[in-house]
């Protein structure tokens, strides 16, 4: 296994100027092992896009896949074996302890040599991404379960840039064995030994603005919309857009959501005030300036969190922002007036000078036709300081979605009644479930937004116990679950609540937010067929907390309670209407 002859290196490396003057081909492979699901998807789609996308239809926007290298899985195997890392990787060690052990370990010398060749002539920011064997499968998506590290790659010395790249590769390797990943595989019935990690090293789509590097727009688009609003059918899809790196969207932060068939239609905000408070105000960028505090096990080590003031200084709000006029209480497209900026992407979507939405619609159709399934894609775009002539859309990823066609009928009168515990007309999923007897819920009287990180830790602990006991459960939380913003909801990763088969998001006065459809968390919920309730924001169908409090308590922490029921709940979700209801049996009305 250590014989170099068994792991030949394909000697076709993209050049440093790949972003502006790409070489022939946009992909190189290091090693002879497997490439993982994410990398295979990119390679496959590069060929499909070249034949199916009519680039002549969009003369003022360039569409491509950012060039990338793949470190194949045979190097992962060798790294693990040479450093004897499986003992700690398969143990119950804390993530931080394990991450430090992986950073102390050495990559195979031959791999380091190849990475040095790669990095010697490359001076653009890089995303070091996971590409596990289990990633992006239809029924086991693993979206966002493993980590990505972005690096500026702008140090003067090749040795410094190589060291940073090597640390990032080890950062991705160790995420294979994080507690989150292990919990996820356990919930899927997969053994830890089944997973092997390939690593993608990819050019980041973006432009440099002083000490910040980021794209004008990042996006996640779906060809099927589980929460279609108005009279738009679900098959018309949905797109989420954000300023800066796509981390904002995939981590469940604030983004702008619209239907690609009707890009000028406004999302259903109740008021201008709600629009101002629920749209994006901060963005992620790669830090190209002063080196940060050294912390190789931190995902955001080389990232910078900016606000709209910084984006305006960089001149990137022209195509994405509008302005609020407090005197008229109106939103005016563009940034020509003084006033608070609103990221509603109106200049981009309503004027259509840059045909981003048309390109996204074509990409969705091409991917859907190829996979034979509804799909989710990720992309990033630059508009540049020169306007249309500099526009570029980089295609980053495609995943299949899972849409059930089971027929479940729920009439409106079923949403209310003595035995209705939860009801909603905003529900993800489709089907019926009659096996849930355990409920984990966040105690409403003890909940505060400042405690959401504590709530996440307590949910993880109870989830671990229920997984070990093989007890699926109903989870009831406050605000948006799976967000990276603790003021929007509870910042868990899916592995921390992976035993839940039904989830209810209860709105509060301070957390009245919609689900983030572009997030990795949302994608996993969809593909794993989790029934997912978002309670009615008007309060028409409130959660019956008093009923939950009467059930037999199994365990309680400061913020979370686990109760068990005498009889299973009856849960129905009609995916066509978006209606869902959870009934209790009469024997559960009062539990001993």
Secondary structure, 3 states (H helix, E strand, C coil): CCCHHHCCECCCCCCCCCCCCCCCCCEEEECCCCCHHHHHHHHHHHHHHHHHCCHHHCCCCEEECCCEEEECHHHHHHHHHHCCCHHHHCCCCCHHHHHHHHHHCCCCHHHHHHHHHHHHCCCCCEEEEEEECCCCCCCCCCCCCCCCEEECCCCCCHHHHHHHHHHHHHHHHHHCCCHHHHHHHHHHCCCHHHCCEEEEEEECCCEEECCEEECCEEEEEECCCCCCCCCCCHHHCEEEEECCCCHHHHCCCCCEEECHHHCCCCCCCCCHHHHHHHCCCEEEEEECCCCCCCCCCCCCCCEEEEEHHHHHHCCCCCCCCEEEECCCCEEEECCCCCCCEECCCHHHHHHCCCCHHHHHHHHHHHHHHHHCCCEEEEEEEECCCCHHHHCEEEEEEEEECCCCCCCCCCCHHHHCCCCEEEEECCEECCEEECCCCEEEEECHHHCCHHHHHHHHHHHHHHHHHHHHCCCCEEEEEECEECCCCCCCEECCCHHHHCCEEEEEEECCCCCCCCCCCCCHHHHHHHHCCCEEEECCCCCCCCCCHHHHHCCEEEEECCCEEEEECCCCCEEEEECCCCEEEEECCHHHCCCC
